[in-house]
């Protein structure tokens, strides 16, 4: 029998969950940044293997929530622990375990599914330092497996995927073989723009910026896709940072985003970016709904298996 099931990627912010997902899928389905809390919602992506199918669920980093946005993010991550067949705890092996990591591990106590610990970023760790780290993290949980890997270099990914598939239940594929992700194109476009904002602006901006799609015009998609976006900031002083002197920053963000969008959608893209101030958008439920940040929900029926 083939194997198929859901695997949730959980962990602290900046552990490399999205980089790991992109490496496995072989496509950019989640934006990546060196800033923590980059992922703000759950992202589902599917990978098919000779022996079955794994449906990955990338989640926001688990942290102490300070705004309604963060509450929704953490709820989205914790909620998946009850819904998947395997939980993957992704830990940044280049950092020292702290109270935040121990808190995440306490959430696993109520998890009935097997838990695999992925020690990520081993390319940044010396081999002599890896064994003591493994000995320490073993006390967190009765892990089904502990696998050192690097999402950046690909080291250990083949072992991780094989072990993960072995822990999936026997089942026919859940999704068709050509299914990639559940993210709507509008959301993917907004996330690509936000990734460029994260890359080009100063450290104080990432937590207080968001991107909303105002118009997604695909009436002439074969020749040109037209996308109109608003970049939200919280303070008047942040707006000129995004725009830059003589508009240089917003042009740089737009150019880099347009190139990625054209590659992703395989067509020419016209991208219009505007910057607006919304002082308390992280606590505004209507704005969060508009941005597609989901509210916590009760466990619901997963897609039916064939």
Residue pairs with C-beta under 8 A, 6 or more apart in sequence:
1 170
1 171
2 51
2 52
2 53
2 170
2 171
2 172
2 173
3 51
3 52
3 53
3 165
3 166
3 168
3 169
3 170
3 171
4 52
4 53
4 54
4 55
4 168
4 169
4 171
4 172
4 173
4 174
4 305
5 54
5 55
5 84
5 85
5 86
5 168
5 169
5 171
5 174
6 54
6 55
6 56
6 57
6 83
6 84
6 85
6 86
6 174
6 302
7 54
7 55
7 56
7 57
7 84
7 85
7 86
7 87
7 88
7 164
7 168
8 56
8 57
8 59
8 80
8 81
8 83
8 84
8 86
8 87
8 88
9 17
9 20
9 21
9 56
9 57
9 58
9 59
9 88
9 90
10 17
10 59
10 62
10 77
10 80
10 81
10 87
10 88
10 89
10 90
10 104
11 17
11 61
11 62
11 89
11 90
11 91
11 92
11 104
12 61
12 62
12 63
12 91
12 92
12 100
12 101
12 104
13 36
13 37
13 38
13 60
13 61
13 62
13 63
14 34
14 35
14 36
14 37
14 38
14 61
14 92
15 61
15 90
15 91
15 92
15 120
16 90
16 92
16 120
16 121
16 151
16 152
17 30
17 39
17 58
17 59
17 61
17 90
18 30
18 31
18 32
18 38
18 39
18 43
18 58
19 32
19 120
19 151
19 152
20 90
20 118
20 120
20 149
20 151
21 29
21 30
21 43
21 45
21 56
21 58
22 28
22 29
22 30
22 32
22 151
23 151
23 152
23 154
23 157
24 47
24 56
24 157
24 161
25 45
25 46
25 47
25 56
25 180
25 181
26 47
27 180
28 260
28 264
29 43
29 45
29 58
29 180
29 181
29 183
29 188
30 39
30 43
30 45
30 58
30 191
31 38
31 39
31 191
31 192
31 194
31 195
31 198
32 38
32 195
33 195
33 198
33 199
33 206
35 198
35 203
35 206
36 61
36 63
37 60
37 61
37 63
37 70
37 73
37 206
37 207
38 195
38 198
38 206
39 58
39 59
39 60
39 61
39 73
40 60
40 69
40 73
40 291
40 293
41 60
41 72
41 73
41 76
41 292
41 293
41 294
42 57
42 58
42 59
42 60
42 76
42 77
42 80
42 294
43 57
43 58
43 181
43 182
43 183
44 55
44 56
44 57
44 58
44 181
44 182
44 183
45 55
45 56
45 58
45 180
45 181
45 182
46 53
46 54
46 55
46 56
46 174
46 175
46 179
46 180
46 181
47 53
47 54
47 56
47 161
48 173
48 177
49 161
49 165
51 165
52 165
52 168
52 171
52 173
53 173
53 174
53 175
54 161
54 164
54 165
54 168
55 174
55 175
57 80
57 84
59 76
59 77
59 80
60 73
60 74
60 76
60 77
61 73
61 77
62 74
62 77
62 78
62 100
62 103
62 104
62 107
63 70
63 74
63 100
64 70
65 71
65 73
65 74
67 282
67 283
68 282
68 283
68 284
68 285
68 288
69 281
69 282
69 283
69 288
69 293
70 282
72 288
72 293
72 294
72 295
72 296
73 293
75 295
75 296
76 294
76 296
78 107
79 296
79 297
79 299
80 87
81 87
81 107
81 108
81 110
81 111
81 113
82 111
82 299
83 299
83 302
84 113
85 113
85 114
85 167
85 168
85 169
86 113
86 114
86 115
86 116
86 144
86 164
86 167
86 168
87 108
87 111
87 113
87 114
87 115
87 116
88 115
88 116
88 117
88 118
88 164
89 104
89 105
89 108
89 115
89 116
89 117
89 118
89 140
89 141
89 143
90 118
90 120
91 97
91 101
91 117
91 118
91 119
91 120
91 137
92 120
92 121
93 119
93 120
93 121
93 122
93 124
93 125
93 130
93 133
93 148
94 121
94 124
94 125
97 133
97 136
97 137
101 140
102 140
105 140
105 141
108 115
108 140
108 141
109 141
114 144
114 167
115 141
115 142
115 143
115 144
116 143
116 144
116 145
116 146
116 147
116 160
116 163
116 164
116 167
117 137
117 140
117 141
117 143
117 145
117 146
117 147
118 147
118 149
118 160
119 130
119 133
119 134
119 137
119 146
119 147
119 148
119 149
120 149
120 150
120 151
121 150
121 151
121 152
122 130
122 148
122 149
122 150
122 155
122 156
123 150
123 152
123 153
123 155
125 133
130 148
134 146
134 148
137 146
138 146
144 167
145 163
145 167
147 156
147 159
147 160
147 163
148 156
149 155
149 156
149 157
149 159
149 160
150 156
150 157
151 157
171 305
172 305
172 306
173 306
174 302
174 303
174 305
174 306
175 303
181 188
183 191
184 292
185 216
185 265
186 213
186 216
187 213
187 292
188 264
189 213
189 216
189 227
189 229
189 261
190 211
190 212
190 213
190 229
190 291
190 292
191 211
192 257
192 260
192 261
192 264
193 211
193 229
193 231
193 253
193 257
193 271
193 273
194 209
194 210
194 211
195 257
195 260
196 252
196 253
196 254
196 256
196 257
196 260
197 205
197 206
197 209
197 211
197 231
197 242
197 253
198 205
198 206
198 209
199 256
200 249
200 252
200 253
200 256
201 209
201 241
201 242
201 249
202 241
204 238
205 233
205 238
205 241
205 242
207 282
208 233
208 234
208 235
208 238
208 282
209 231
209 232
209 233
209 238
209 242
210 231
210 232
210 281
210 287
210 291
211 229
211 230
211 231
211 232
211 291
212 229
212 230
212 232
212 290
212 291
213 227
213 228
213 229
214 228
214 229
214 230
215 226
215 227
215 228
216 225
216 226
216 227
216 228
217 225
217 226
217 227
217 228
218 225
218 226
220 226
221 265
221 267
222 267
223 267
223 268
224 267
224 268
224 269
224 270
225 261
225 265
225 267
225 268
225 269
225 270
226 269
226 270
226 272
227 261
227 269
227 270
227 271
227 272
228 272
228 274
229 271
229 272
229 273
229 274
230 273
230 274
230 275
230 276
231 242
231 273
231 274
231 275
231 276
232 276
232 277
232 278
232 281
232 287
233 239
233 241
233 242
233 275
233 276
233 277
233 278
234 277
234 278
234 279
234 280
234 281
234 282
235 277
235 279
236 277
238 277
239 275
239 276
239 277
241 249
242 249
242 250
242 253
242 275
243 249
243 250
243 275
244 250
244 251
244 252
250 273
250 275
253 273
254 271
254 273
257 271
257 273
258 269
258 271
261 269
261 271
262 268
262 269
278 284
278 287
281 287
281 288
282 288
